[in-house]
Every structure is written in C-alpha cells, then in structure tokens.
Amino acid sequence: MNESVSLGALFLSSFLAATLLPGGSELVFAGVLASGTATLWPALAVATLGNTLGGMSSYLVGRLVPDRKIGAPALDRVLL
C-alpha cells in the first residue's frame, strides 16, 4: 500500500470516528505507522485534520437539525 492510500484511509477513519459513527481511528493510525507507509508527522497531521473536520461536521448537523421537544407535552402531564 502506498502512502497516499494509507493516509486516505487514515483520514476517512479519523473523520468517521469523530462523527456519530462508532469506531476508533487509533488502530488505523498505529497500523499506518507500523506498516511504514507513512511517517509520524504526516500521519498525525492527517489524523488531526480528519478528527477536526469530523467534529465540525457533527456540530454543523446539530445546528441544522431543528430543535424538537419529543414527548415533552406528555412528560409535562405526568409531572403535574
């Protein structure tokens, strides 16, 4: 596997791990370093960028989804 493919997989893994999808990018990061296809600093930069953009996209989705109080009227009736 060449460097661009391994860094692309690392970016995708880091991006998805920072969203609502379960998973950890640490194993992919360690695998990229262990395979020797990328050195530490480029891999760390790509993983950081993926995590940051994934977190920002989760924040954006949270801002765009309307705020609904699901079940709030029923809960109010129970508490009264």
N, C-alpha and C positions, 0 to 999 in steps of 0.2 A: 504494500500500500504506500502511495507516495504522500508527501507532506500536505498537499492541498486537500486530498481526500480525507486524511485523518483529521486535519484541522476543521474541515467542513462538518465531519461527524461530531467533533467535539463542540462546535458552535451549536449545532442542532440539539445535541443532548443538553447543553447548558441552557439554551433558550427554553426548551420544553420543561426542564426541571424547575425553572423559575416561574412557570405558569401553574395552572391548577392541576396539570397532569402529574401523576406520581412518577417518581424516578429520581435517580441521583446521577449527577454528571461526574462525580468524583472517580468512579470506576473507569469511565471513559478517559478522563484526564490521566489517570495512572496508567491505563493501557497505552495511550498515545506516547507517554514518556517512556514506558518500558519497552515499547516496540522500536524506539529510536527513530521514528519517522519525523519527529519534531523535537526541537529543543525546548527548554523550560520557559523562556520568556515569551516566545510567540504563542505557545500553548496557553500560558497564563493570561496573555492579553486576549486571545480568542475566547477563552472560557469566561473571563470577566465581561467582555462585550456581550456574549450570549446571555449571561445571567442578568446583566443590567437591562438589556432590551426586553428580555422576557418579563422582568419585574415591571418595567414601564408599560408593556402591553397589558399586563394584568390590571394595573392601575387604570389604564385607559378604558378597558372593558368595564371595570367597576364604575367609572364615571359616566359611561354611556348608557348603562342599563338603568331603566327607570327605578326609582325607589318605591317599592310597593310594600305595604304592610299586610302580608298574607296572614289571615286568621286573626288579625287584631280586633275586629268587632266581636268575634266570638269569645276571645280571651277577655275583653272588657266586660262582657255579660257574666262571665264566670267569676271574675274578681269582684264585681259589685254585689 
